[in-house]
């Protein structure tokens, strides 16, 4: 679990898995646009792909919330 609390690892994870493939646009952005556009024609694999590419960002947000919450409570 220490690995998921390492901000350097989370940044690398977001930059590699989260944004891959980089050209013509990050894959996760295309999937988010597709969902926000109504998700017409999306299949189960597309939703899984969105979760897989979005999970590093969820972990990073979790890390930031824990750190900020810890500072507020002090």
DSSP file (Angstrom, degrees, kcal/mol; ACC not computed):
  #  RESIDUE AA STRUCTURE BP1 BP2  ACC     N-H-->O    O-->H-N    N-H-->O    O-->H-N    TCO  KAPPA ALPHA  PHI   PSI    X-CA   Y-CA   Z-CA
    1    1 A X    >>        0   0    0      0, 0.0     3,-0.6     0, 0.0     4,-0.5   0.000 360.0 360.0 360.0 -20.9    0.0    0.0    0.0
    2    2 A X  G >4  +     0   0    0      1,-0.2     3,-1.1     2,-0.2     4,-0.0   0.848 360.0  61.3 -60.5 -33.1    3.0    2.3    0.4
    3    3 A X  G >4 S+     0   0    0      1,-0.3     3,-1.2     2,-0.2    -1,-0.2   0.861  99.9  53.4 -63.7 -35.4    3.4    2.4   -3.3
    4    4 A X  G <4 S+     0   0    0     -3,-0.6    -1,-0.3     1,-0.3    -2,-0.2   0.584 106.5  54.0 -77.0  -8.7   -0.1    4.0   -3.7
    5    5 A X  G << S+     0   0    0     -3,-1.1     2,-0.7    -4,-0.5    -1,-0.3   0.218  83.3 101.9-104.7  12.4    0.9    6.7   -1.3
    6    6 A X    <>  -     0   0    0     -3,-1.2     4,-2.0     1,-0.2     3,-0.2  -0.868  57.9-161.4 -98.4 110.1    4.0    7.6   -3.2
    7    7 A X  H  > S+     0   0    0     -2,-0.7     4,-2.2     1,-0.2     5,-0.2   0.823  88.8  56.2 -64.7 -31.4    3.2   10.8   -5.2
    8    8 A X  H  > S+     0   0    0      2,-0.2     4,-2.2     1,-0.2    -1,-0.2   0.923 108.4  47.4 -65.9 -43.0    6.1   10.3   -7.6
    9    9 A X  H  > S+     0   0    0      1,-0.2     4,-2.5     2,-0.2    -2,-0.2   0.904 111.3  51.5 -62.9 -41.4    4.8    6.8   -8.6
   10   10 A X  H  X S+     0   0    0     -4,-2.0     4,-2.3     2,-0.2    -2,-0.2   0.883 108.9  50.2 -65.8 -38.4    1.3    8.2   -9.0
   11   11 A X  H  X S+     0   0    0     -4,-2.2     4,-2.5     2,-0.2    -1,-0.2   0.935 112.2  47.2 -64.2 -45.6    2.5   11.0  -11.3
   12   12 A X  H  X S+     0   0    0     -4,-2.2     4,-1.9     1,-0.2     5,-0.3   0.905 111.6  51.8 -61.9 -40.9    4.4    8.5  -13.5
   13   13 A X  H  X>S+     0   0    0     -4,-2.5     5,-2.0     1,-0.2     4,-0.9   0.906 111.1  47.1 -61.9 -42.7    1.3    6.3  -13.5
   14   14 A X  I  <>S+     0   0    0     -4,-2.3     5,-0.8    42,-0.2    -2,-0.2   0.901 113.4  48.2 -65.9 -40.9   -0.9    9.2  -14.7
   15   15 A X  I  <5S+     0   0    0     -4,-2.5    -1,-0.2     3,-0.2    -2,-0.2   0.790 124.1  29.4 -72.8 -27.1    1.6   10.3  -17.4
   16   16 A X  I  X5S+     0   0    0     -4,-1.9     4,-1.4    -5,-0.2    -3,-0.2   0.895 134.6  18.8 -96.5 -72.2    2.0    6.8  -18.8
   17   17 A X  I  <5S+     0   0    0     -4,-0.9    -3,-0.2    -5,-0.3    -4,-0.1   0.881 125.7  53.6 -69.4 -38.4   -1.1    4.6  -18.3
   18   18 A X  I  4<S+     0   0    0     -5,-2.0    10,-0.5     1,-0.2    -1,-0.2   0.864 120.8  27.7 -67.7 -37.1   -3.4    7.5  -17.7
   19   19 A X  T  4<S+     0   0    0     -5,-0.8     8,-0.6    -6,-0.2    -1,-0.2   0.541  91.5 151.7-104.4  -7.8   -2.6    9.5  -20.9
   20   20 A X     <  +     0   0    0     -4,-1.4     8,-0.2     6,-0.2     2,-0.1  -0.394  54.7  41.8 -70.0 147.3   -1.5    6.7  -23.2
   21   21 A X  S    S-     0   0    0      6,-0.1     6,-0.8     5,-0.1     4,-0.2   0.722  72.4-171.5 -73.0 150.4   -1.7    6.7  -26.2
   22   22 A X        +     0   0    0      4,-0.2     2,-0.4    -2,-0.1     4,-0.2   0.743  46.6 101.1 -83.7 -25.3   -0.6   10.3  -26.6
   23   23 A X  S    S+     0   0    0      1,-0.2    -2,-0.1     2,-0.1     4,-0.1  -0.922  93.2   0.2-115.4 134.3   -1.3   10.9  -30.3
   24   24 A X  S    S-     0   0    0     -2,-0.4     2,-0.3     2,-0.0    -1,-0.2  -0.988 138.8 -28.4 -81.2 -19.4   -3.6   12.3  -31.6
   25   25 A X  S    S-     0   0    0     -4,-0.2    -2,-0.1    -6,-0.0     5,-0.1  -0.979  80.2 -76.4-151.1 156.7   -5.1   13.0  -28.1
   26   26 A X    >>  -     0   0    0     -2,-0.3     4,-1.5    -4,-0.2     3,-0.6  -0.335  42.4-130.9 -56.6 134.9   -4.9   11.2  -24.8
   27   27 A X  H 3> S+     0   0    0     -6,-0.8     4,-2.0    -8,-0.6     5,-0.2   0.852 103.4  56.8 -58.8 -40.3   -7.2    8.2  -24.8
   28   28 A X  H 3> S+     0   0    0    -10,-0.5     4,-2.4     1,-0.2    -1,-0.3   0.854 103.6  54.5 -65.0 -34.0   -8.9    9.0  -21.6
   29   29 A X  H <> S+     0   0    0     -3,-0.6     4,-2.5     2,-0.2    -1,-0.2   0.908 107.5  50.0 -66.2 -40.8  -10.0   12.5  -22.9
   30   30 A X  H  X S+     0   0    0     -4,-1.5     4,-2.0     2,-0.2    -2,-0.2   0.899 111.8  48.2 -62.3 -40.4  -11.6   10.9  -25.9
   31   31 A X  H  X S+     0   0    0     -4,-2.0     4,-2.4     2,-0.2    -2,-0.2   0.896 110.6  50.7 -67.8 -40.0  -13.5    8.4  -23.7
   32   32 A X  H  X S+     0   0    0     -4,-2.4     4,-2.8     2,-0.2     5,-0.2   0.920 110.7  49.3 -64.1 -42.8  -14.6   11.2  -21.3
   33   33 A X  H  X S+     0   0    0     -4,-2.5     4,-1.7     1,-0.2     6,-0.2   0.899 109.9  52.5 -60.9 -39.8  -15.9   13.2  -24.3
   34   34 A X  H  <>S+     0   0    0     -4,-2.0     5,-2.6     2,-0.2     6,-0.3   0.918 111.7  44.8 -63.0 -44.5  -17.7   10.2  -25.6
   35   35 A X  H ><5S+     0   0    0     -4,-2.4     3,-1.7     1,-0.2    -2,-0.2   0.923 113.1  50.1 -66.2 -44.3  -19.4    9.6  -22.2
   36   36 A X  H 3<5S+     0   0    0     -4,-2.8    -1,-0.2     1,-0.3    -2,-0.2   0.771 105.0  59.7 -66.4 -24.4  -20.3   13.3  -21.9
   37   37 A X  T 3<5S-     0   0    0     -4,-1.7    -1,-0.3    -5,-0.2     3,-0.2   0.381 135.7 -84.4 -82.7   4.4  -21.7   13.2  -25.4
   38   38 A X  T < 5 -     0   0    0     -3,-1.7    -3,-0.2     1,-0.1    -2,-0.1   0.199  49.4-106.3 114.5 -15.2  -24.2   10.5  -24.4
   39   39 A X    > < +     0   0    0     -5,-2.6     3,-1.9    -6,-0.2     2,-0.2   0.761  53.2 178.2  68.1  24.4  -22.1    7.4  -24.7
   40   40 A X  T 3   +     0   0    0     -6,-0.3    -1,-0.2     1,-0.3     3,-0.1  -0.430  68.3  10.0 -64.3 126.3  -23.9    6.4  -27.9
   41   41 A X  T 3  S+     0   0    0      1,-0.3    -1,-0.3    -2,-0.2     2,-0.2   0.458  90.1 144.5  86.4   1.4  -22.4    3.2  -29.2
   42   42 A X    <   -     0   0    0     -3,-1.9    -1,-0.3    -8,-0.1     2,-0.2  -0.520  30.2-162.9 -74.9 140.2  -20.2    2.5  -26.2
   43   43 A X     >  -     0   0    0     -2,-0.2     4,-1.6    -3,-0.1     3,-0.4  -0.551  37.9 -89.9-111.1 179.9  -19.7   -1.2  -25.3
   44   44 A X  H  > S+     0   0    0      1,-0.2     4,-2.4     2,-0.2     5,-0.2   0.863 125.4  55.7 -59.8 -37.5  -18.5   -2.8  -22.1
   45   45 A X  H  > S+     0   0    0      1,-0.2     4,-2.4     2,-0.2    -1,-0.2   0.843 104.3  54.6 -66.6 -31.9  -14.9   -2.8  -23.3
   46   46 A X  H  > S+     0   0    0     -3,-0.4     4,-2.1     2,-0.2    -1,-0.2   0.897 109.4  46.6 -67.8 -40.1  -15.1    1.0  -23.8
   47   47 A X  H  X S+     0   0    0     -4,-1.6     4,-2.3     2,-0.2    -2,-0.2   0.908 112.7  49.7 -67.5 -41.1  -16.3    1.5  -20.2
   48   48 A X  H  X S+     0   0    0     -4,-2.4     4,-2.8     1,-0.2    -2,-0.2   0.910 110.3  51.5 -60.9 -41.8  -13.6   -0.9  -18.9
   49   49 A X  H  X S+     0   0    0     -4,-2.4     4,-2.5     2,-0.2     5,-0.2   0.890 108.6  50.8 -62.6 -41.0  -11.1    1.1  -21.0
   50   50 A X  H  X S+     0   0    0     -4,-2.1     4,-1.8     2,-0.2    -1,-0.2   0.915 112.3  46.5 -62.6 -43.4  -12.3    4.4  -19.5
   51   51 A X  H  X S+     0   0    0     -4,-2.3     4,-1.8     2,-0.2    -2,-0.2   0.919 112.5  50.3 -65.4 -43.1  -11.9    2.9  -16.0
   52   52 A X  H  < S+     0   0    0     -4,-2.8     4,-0.5     1,-0.2    -2,-0.2   0.919 116.4  39.9 -63.3 -44.3   -8.5    1.5  -16.7
   53   53 A X  H  < S+     0   0    0     -4,-2.5     4,-0.3     1,-0.2    -1,-0.2   0.748 119.3  47.5 -77.6 -23.0   -7.1    4.8  -18.1
   54   54 A X  H >X S+     0   0    0     -4,-1.8     4,-1.7    -5,-0.2     3,-0.6   0.677  89.8  82.6 -89.5 -18.4   -8.9    6.9  -15.5
   55   55 A X  H 3X S+     0   0    0     -4,-1.8     4,-2.4     1,-0.2     5,-0.2   0.859  85.5  56.3 -59.4 -39.9   -7.8    4.9  -12.4
   56   56 A X  H 3> S+     0   0    0     -4,-0.5     4,-2.0     1,-0.2    -1,-0.2   0.891 108.5  48.8 -59.2 -36.3   -4.4    6.5  -12.1
   57   57 A X  H <> S+     0   0    0     -3,-0.6     4,-2.5    -4,-0.3    -1,-0.2   0.864 108.8  52.8 -70.5 -35.3   -6.1    9.9  -11.8
   58   58 A X  H  X S+     0   0    0     -4,-1.7     4,-2.4     2,-0.2    -2,-0.2   0.912 109.7  49.1 -63.6 -42.1   -8.5    8.6   -9.2
   59   59 A X  H  X S+     0   0    0     -4,-2.4     4,-2.3     2,-0.2    -2,-0.2   0.893 111.2  49.7 -63.6 -39.6   -5.6    7.3   -7.2
   60   60 A X  H  X S+     0   0    0     -4,-2.0     4,-2.4     2,-0.2    -2,-0.2   0.913 111.0  48.4 -66.6 -42.3   -3.9   10.7   -7.5
   61   61 A X  H  X S+     0   0    0     -4,-2.5     4,-2.5     2,-0.2    -2,-0.2   0.902 110.7  52.2 -63.1 -40.9   -7.0   12.6   -6.4
   62   62 A X  H  X S+     0   0    0     -4,-2.4     4,-2.3     2,-0.2    -2,-0.2   0.923 109.8  48.9 -58.9 -45.8   -7.3   10.2   -3.5
   63   63 A X  H  X S+     0   0    0     -4,-2.3     4,-2.4     1,-0.2    -2,-0.2   0.925 112.2  47.9 -60.9 -45.8   -3.8   10.9   -2.5
   64   64 A X  H  X S+     0   0    0     -4,-2.4     4,-2.8     1,-0.2     5,-0.3   0.897 110.8  50.9 -64.5 -40.8   -4.3   14.7   -2.7
   65   65 A X  H  X S+     0   0    0     -4,-2.5     4,-2.8     2,-0.2     5,-0.2   0.919 110.9  48.8 -62.9 -43.4   -7.5   14.5   -0.7
   66   66 A X  H  X S+     0   0    0     -4,-2.3     4,-2.1     2,-0.2    -2,-0.2   0.921 114.1  45.8 -62.4 -43.9   -5.8   12.5    2.1
   67   67 A X  H  X S+     0   0    0     -4,-2.4     4,-1.7     2,-0.2    -2,-0.2   0.928 116.2  44.3 -66.2 -45.2   -2.9   14.9    2.2
   68   68 A X  H  X S+     0   0    0     -4,-2.8     4,-2.2     2,-0.2    -2,-0.2   0.914 113.3  51.2 -66.4 -42.6   -5.1   18.0    2.2
   69   69 A X  H  X S+     0   0    0     -4,-2.8     4,-2.1    -5,-0.3    -1,-0.2   0.890 108.3  53.1 -61.4 -39.7   -7.5   16.5    4.8
   70   70 A X  H  X S+     0   0    0     -4,-2.1     4,-0.6    -5,-0.2    -1,-0.2   0.870 110.2  47.0 -63.9 -37.1   -4.5   15.7    7.0
   71   71 A X  H  < S+     0   0    0     -4,-1.7     3,-0.4     1,-0.2    -2,-0.2   0.857 111.1  51.3 -73.2 -35.1   -3.3   19.3    6.9
   72   72 A X  H  < S+     0   0    0     -4,-2.2    -2,-0.2     1,-0.2    -1,-0.2   0.889 107.5  52.9 -68.0 -38.8   -6.7   20.7    7.6
   73   73 A X  H  <        0   0    0     -4,-2.1    -1,-0.2     1,-0.3    -2,-0.2   0.669 360.0 360.0 -73.1 -16.5   -7.2   18.5   10.7
   74   74 A X     <        0   0    0     -4,-0.6    -1,-0.3    -3,-0.4    -2,-0.1   0.500 360.0 360.0 -70.7 360.0   -3.9   19.6   12.3
